């Protein structure tokens, strides 16, 4: 629904972006059924309207999360002390030309 309604004005959207989540570089953020979706569009013109740069930014978010996850796993396996970090389950979805 989010992608299908991308061209609609905010007042006509079935699911509206969340105002509770901060940051603008990650695109519009939605909460649906307790799941957060980040819709990678350059709504704040940070990337000069370059959607490819917006998609690359979303990819870098996921890569960064993977690096932190790998780092903490390696630290945990080498340490005698308990080291516990939690990371969100994350994925990138490309659908109808959007990310």
C-alpha positions as CSV (number, residue, x, y, z in Angstrom):
1,X,0.0,0.0,0.0
2,X,2.8,2.4,0.9
3,X,4.4,2.1,-2.6
4,X,1.1,2.1,-4.4
5,X,0.1,5.4,-2.8
6,X,3.5,7.1,-3.2
7,X,2.1,9.8,-5.6
8,X,-1.0,10.6,-3.4
9,X,-1.1,13.6,-1.2
10,X,-0.5,12.9,2.5
11,X,-4.1,13.4,3.4
12,X,-5.2,10.7,1.0
13,X,-2.8,8.0,2.1
14,X,-4.1,4.9,3.8
15,X,-0.9,4.6,5.9
16,X,0.8,7.8,6.8
17,X,4.5,8.3,7.7
18,X,5.2,8.2,11.4
19,X,5.9,11.5,13.1
20,X,7.3,9.7,16.2
21,X,10.5,8.6,14.4
22,X,13.3,11.1,14.0
23,X,15.8,11.7,11.2
24,X,15.3,12.6,7.6
25,X,18.2,11.0,5.7
26,X,16.6,7.5,5.9
27,X,13.5,8.6,4.0
28,X,10.0,8.4,5.3
29,X,9.4,6.0,8.2
30,X,6.2,4.0,8.7
31,X,4.9,1.8,11.6
32,X,2.6,-1.0,10.5
33,X,1.7,-3.9,12.7
34,X,4.6,-3.0,15.0
35,X,7.1,-3.2,12.1
36,X,9.1,-0.2,11.1
37,X,9.4,0.4,7.3
38,X,11.8,3.0,6.0
39,X,10.8,4.1,2.5
40,X,14.0,5.3,0.8
41,X,12.8,8.4,-1.0
42,X,14.5,11.8,-1.0
43,X,11.6,13.7,0.5
44,X,13.8,16.3,2.2
45,X,16.0,16.8,-0.9
46,X,19.2,15.8,0.9
47,X,20.5,14.0,-2.1
48,X,19.4,16.6,-4.6
49,X,16.5,14.5,-5.8
50,X,19.0,11.7,-6.8
51,X,16.9,8.5,-6.0
52,X,19.9,6.3,-6.8
53,X,21.9,8.0,-4.0
54,X,18.9,7.5,-1.7
55,X,18.9,3.8,-2.5
56,X,22.6,3.5,-2.0
57,X,22.2,5.2,1.4
58,X,19.6,2.6,2.4
59,X,22.1,-0.1,1.4
60,X,24.8,1.5,3.5
61,X,22.5,1.5,6.5
62,X,22.2,-2.3,6.2
63,X,25.9,-2.8,5.6
64,X,26.7,-0.8,8.7
65,X,24.3,-2.8,10.8
66,X,26.0,-6.0,9.5
67,X,29.4,-4.7,10.5
68,X,28.3,-3.9,14.0
69,X,26.6,-7.3,14.3
70,X,29.8,-9.1,13.1
71,X,32.0,-7.0,15.4
72,X,30.0,-7.8,18.5
73,X,29.8,-11.5,17.6
74,X,33.6,-11.6,17.2
75,X,34.1,-9.7,20.5
76,X,31.7,-12.0,22.3
77,X,33.5,-15.1,21.0
78,X,37.0,-13.8,22.1
79,X,35.9,-12.4,25.5
80,X,35.5,-14.3,28.7
81,X,33.0,-11.6,29.8
82,X,29.5,-11.6,28.7
83,X,28.9,-9.1,26.0
84,X,25.2,-8.8,24.9
85,X,24.0,-6.5,22.1
86,X,20.7,-6.7,20.2
87,X,20.2,-5.7,16.6
88,X,16.9,-5.4,14.7
89,X,16.0,-7.9,12.0
90,X,16.6,-5.9,8.9
91,X,16.3,-6.4,5.1
92,X,16.1,-4.4,1.9
93,X,13.1,-4.8,-0.3
94,X,13.1,-3.6,-3.9
95,X,9.5,-3.4,-5.2
96,X,8.1,-1.7,-8.3
97,X,11.3,0.3,-8.8
98,X,11.4,1.5,-5.2
99,X,13.6,0.6,-2.2
